[in-house]
Amino acid sequence: MSTDSPIEIVDLRKEYGSFTAVNGLNLSIKKNSFTGLLGPNGAGKSTTLKILTHLIKATSGEAYLNGVDVTKDPKAALTNVGTVIETPEFYPYLTPRETMRYVGELIGMNKESIKTETEEILEKVKMTDWGDKRLGTFSKGMRQRIALGQALMNDPNIIILDEPTSGLDPRGMAEIREVLKNLRNDSNDLTIVMSSHILTEVQDLCDRIAMINHGTLLMDDDISAFVTSHGVKSVIAKTTEIPTAELIDRIGQLDYVRSAERLGNDVQIFIGDSNEERNRLFNDLAQMNAGIYSLAETDKLEETYLDLIKESA
């Protein structure tokens, strides 16, 4: 396996009777990347991560962590891996410091290392002030931060997260995302893979994206390169009246407009991905006196995601 890809999935397949959850999945996660595993509910994201963390067994295929096949030697493969899969469970009568000590002892850390790591981790997940409070009094968002802290014990070089903000209120989601951003920015040797069905979350946190549906890889790319390479943006123009064919034709004849078409009661306009073309469009539409009262750029990643999901349905 490549040293540049600490996570490699090869022809992975998981069947439940006649249902195939993961269908010959191939995916290579680059070292030091933060990769978002994106797909709708039921796409096979959680199943894939559960196989990677040896919570379930694959029907066939291989899954490597740091060069070791987790399907054959899970103990060795998971040695330097931290995980948060599904809803974390804790002993409610323990404190975060007691919980960290318990986890540290389970994985064979010495007392001094446990003490040092615990304080560093509580600071990272912004729970230092709560270190001696009982976990049974914590909100779900606070427990999720402690779960993430557990995953950081023993300084892993791979973190695997299954929808870490699922079920949290807006404040809890923001807190977890802030912790993950700091991890990404502060760690020089950490590879993170996170499943999500929330596009904005993946765009906000990740530098790479892997889209899957029906257990099959649809695309795998660097987010910034993906956006740049497509080079076209979509602008939705809302009008006071249903747009006429004449208006759409006039917009489409502008020399920098790639195409224009009716989209319900709106006009969808495709132009190049540059500020110059956007400014020209805004000025030209204003001069047409066509009753356009709102312009909004749509997200290219979202459009591609929806198109890919539609094509693979």
C-alpha positions in Angstrom: 0.0 0.0 0.0 1.1 3.6 -0.7 2.7 5.5 2.2 0.9 8.6 0.8 -2.5 7.0 1.6 -2.9 5.8 5.2 -6.4 4.7 4.3 -7.0 2.5 1.3 -10.2 0.6 0.4 -10.0 -2.0 -2.3 -13.1 -3.7 -3.9 -14.9 -3.5 -0.6 -18.3 -5.2 -0.5 -20.9 -5.7 2.2 -24.1 -7.6 1.7 -27.0 -8.1 4.0 -28.9 -11.0 2.4 -30.1 -9.7 -1.0 -29.3 -6.1 -0.1 -25.9 -4.7 -1.0 -24.8 -1.8 1.2 -21.3 -1.4 -0.2 -20.8 -2.4 -3.8 -17.1 -2.8 -4.8 -16.0 0.4 -3.3 -12.4 1.7 -4.1 -11.1 4.7 -2.3 -7.7 6.1 -1.4 -7.5 8.7 1.4 -4.4 11.0 1.1 -2.1 11.5 4.0 -2.7 14.6 6.1 -6.0 15.3 4.3 -9.4 16.0 5.8 -11.7 14.0 3.6 -15.5 14.3 3.6 -17.3 11.1 2.7 -20.5 12.6 1.3 -23.7 10.9 0.3 -27.4 10.7 1.1 -28.8 8.6 3.9 -28.4 5.0 3.0 -25.5 5.6 0.6 -23.2 3.2 2.5 -21.1 5.7 4.4 -21.6 4.4 7.9 -21.3 0.8 6.7 -17.9 1.6 5.1 -16.6 3.3 8.3 -17.9 0.5 10.5 -15.9 -2.0 8.3 -12.8 0.3 8.6 -13.1 0.3 12.4 -13.9 -3.5 12.6 -17.4 -3.0 14.0 -18.7 -5.2 11.2 -17.1 -7.6 8.8 -16.9 -7.1 5.0 -18.4 -9.6 2.7 -15.3 -9.3 0.5 -12.6 -6.8 -0.3 -9.8 -5.2 1.6 -9.5 -2.1 3.9 -6.0 -0.9 4.9 -5.1 1.5 7.8 -1.5 2.5 7.8 -0.7 -0.4 5.5 -2.4 -3.1 7.5 -5.6 -4.8 6.3 -8.2 -4.3 9.0 -10.2 -7.2 7.7 -7.3 -9.6 8.5 -5.5 -8.0 11.4 -7.8 -5.4 13.1 -5.7 -5.0 16.3 -2.6 -4.0 14.4 -4.5 -1.9 11.9 -6.3 0.1 14.5 -3.3 0.8 16.7 -2.8 4.4 15.7 -6.5 5.1 14.9 -9.0 7.2 16.8 -12.7 6.8 16.1 -16.1 8.2 16.9 -18.8 6.0 15.4 -22.5 6.4 16.1 -23.7 7.9 19.5 -21.0 7.8 22.1 -21.9 6.1 25.4 -20.2 7.0 28.8 -20.4 6.0 32.4 -22.5 9.0 33.7 -20.9 9.0 37.1 -17.4 9.5 35.7 -15.8 12.9 34.9 -14.0 13.7 31.7 -10.6 13.4 33.4 -11.6 10.0 34.9 -12.9 8.9 31.5 -9.7 9.9 29.8 -7.7 8.0 32.4 -9.9 4.9 31.9 -9.4 5.0 28.1 -5.6 5.6 28.5 -5.3 2.6 30.8 -7.2 0.4 28.4 -4.9 1.2 25.5 -1.8 0.7 27.7 -0.6 4.3 28.2 1.5 5.1 31.3 0.2 7.4 34.1 2.4 10.3 33.2 1.4 10.2 29.5 -2.3 9.8 30.5 -2.1 12.9 32.7 -0.3 15.0 30.1 -2.5 13.9 27.2 -5.7 14.4 29.2 -5.0 18.1 29.9 -3.9 18.8 26.3 -7.0 17.1 24.9 -9.4 18.8 27.3 -8.0 22.1 26.1 -8.3 21.1 22.4 -12.0 20.1 22.8 -12.6 23.1 25.0 -13.7 21.1 28.0 -11.0 22.1 30.6 -13.5 23.9 32.8 -15.7 20.8 32.8 -13.0 18.3 33.5 -14.2 17.4 37.0 -18.0 17.5 36.3 -20.0 14.3 36.0 -20.7 13.3 32.4 -24.3 12.5 33.3 -25.0 16.2 33.5 -23.6 17.0 30.1 -25.5 18.0 26.9 -25.2 15.8 23.8 -22.8 18.3 22.3 -20.5 18.3 25.3 -20.5 14.4 25.3 -19.6 14.5 21.6 -16.6 16.7 22.4 -15.5 14.2 25.1 -16.0 11.4 22.5 -13.7 13.3 20.2 -11.3 13.7 23.0 -11.2 10.0 23.6 -10.4 9.5 19.9 -7.3 11.7 20.3 -5.8 9.7 23.2 -2.4 8.2 22.4 -1.9 10.7 19.6 -3.4 8.8 16.6 -2.4 9.6 13.0 -5.9 8.7 11.7 -9.2 9.9 12.9 -12.5 8.3 11.6 -15.7 10.2 12.3 -19.2 9.0 11.5 -21.5 12.1 11.1 -20.0 13.8 14.2 -22.6 16.6 14.3 -25.7 14.3 13.9 -28.5 15.1 16.3 -26.8 18.2 17.7 -28.5 21.6 18.0 -26.9 24.6 16.1 -24.7 25.5 19.0 -23.5 22.0 19.5 -22.8 21.6 15.7 -20.8 24.9 15.7 -18.7 23.8 18.7 -17.8 20.4 17.2 -16.9 22.1 13.8 -14.7 24.6 15.6 -12.8 21.8 17.4 -12.4 19.9 14.1 -11.1 23.0 12.3 -8.5 23.5 15.0 -7.4 19.9 14.7 -7.0 20.3 11.0 -5.1 23.5 11.3 -2.8 22.5 14.2 -1.9 18.9 13.3 1.0 18.2 10.9 0.5 14.5 10.8 -3.2 13.7 11.1 -5.5 12.2 8.5 -9.2 12.7 9.1 -12.1 11.1 7.3 -15.6 12.2 8.2 -18.9 11.0 6.8 -21.7 13.5 6.4 -24.8 14.2 4.3 -24.5 17.9 4.9 -22.8 19.7 2.0 -22.1 22.9 3.9 -20.4 21.0 6.6 -18.1 19.2 4.2 -17.2 22.4 2.4 -16.5 24.2 5.7 -14.3 21.5 7.2 -12.8 19.3 4.5 -10.1 19.8 1.8 -11.1 16.7 -0.1 -14.5 15.2 -1.0 -15.5 11.6 -1.9 -19.1 11.2 -3.0 -20.8 7.8 -2.7 -24.2 6.4 -3.4 -25.5 2.9 -3.3 -22.1 1.9 -1.9 -20.3 3.0 -5.0 -17.8 5.8 -5.4 -19.1 8.6 -7.7 -16.2 11.0 -7.4 -13.1 11.7 -5.4 -11.3 15.1 -5.7 -9.8 18.1 -3.9 -12.6 20.5 -3.2 -10.8 23.6 -4.4 -9.5 21.9 -7.5 -13.0 20.5 -8.2 -14.7 23.9 -8.0 -12.0 25.7 -10.1 -11.9 23.0 -12.8 -15.6 23.3 -13.5 -15.2 27.0 -14.2 -18.9 27.8 -14.6 -21.3 29.3 -12.1 -25.0 29.3 -12.1 -27.0 32.4 -11.3 -30.7 32.3 -10.5 -32.7 35.4 -11.5 -36.1 35.9 -9.9 -38.6 38.0 -11.8 -41.8 39.8 -10.9 -43.6 37.9 -13.7 -43.1 34.5 -15.3 -40.1 35.0 -17.6 -40.9 35.1 -21.3 -39.0 33.2 -24.1 -38.0 36.6 -25.4 -36.3 37.6 -22.1 -34.5 34.3 -21.9 -33.3 34.7 -25.5 -32.0 38.2 -24.8 -30.1 37.0 -21.8 -28.7 34.0 -23.7 -27.4 36.3 -26.5 -25.1 38.2 -24.1 -21.6 37.3 -25.4 -20.3 36.0 -22.1 -23.4 34.0 -21.1 -23.0 30.2 -21.8 -26.7 29.5 -21.7 -29.9 30.7 -20.1 -33.1 28.7 -19.5 -36.3 28.9 -17.6 -36.3 27.2 -14.2 -39.8 27.2 -12.8 -40.7 30.8 -12.5 -37.1 31.9 -12.5 -34.3 32.2 -15.1 -31.1 30.1 -14.6 -28.1 31.7 -16.2 -24.7 30.0 -16.7 -21.6 32.3 -16.9 -17.9 31.9 -16.4 -16.5 31.7 -12.8 -15.1 35.2 -12.6 -16.0 38.4 -10.9 -15.8 40.3 -14.2 -18.5 38.2 -15.8 -20.7 38.3 -12.7 -20.5 42.1 -12.6 -21.3 42.4 -16.3 -24.3 40.2 -15.9 -25.7 42.2 -12.9 -25.3 45.5 -14.9 -26.8 44.1 -18.1 -29.8 42.6 -16.4 -30.5 45.9 -14.6 -30.5 47.7 -17.9 -33.0 45.3 -19.4 -35.8 46.5 -17.1 -37.1 43.0 -17.1 -38.6 43.0 -13.6 -35.7 41.0 -12.1 -35.7 41.7 -8.3 -33.2 39.1 -7.1 -30.0 37.4 -8.2 -28.4 34.5 -6.3 -25.4 32.3 -7.2 -26.0 28.6 -6.6 -23.4 26.2 -5.3 -21.6 24.3 -8.0 -20.7 21.5 -5.6 -24.3 21.2 -4.6 -25.4 21.0 -8.2 -22.8 18.4 -9.1 -23.7 16.4 -6.0 -27.4 16.4 -6.9 -26.6 15.5 -10.5 -24.4 12.6 -9.5 -26.9 11.3 -7.1 -29.6 11.6 -9.7 -27.5 9.8 -12.3 -26.6 6.9 -9.9 -30.2 6.4 -8.7 
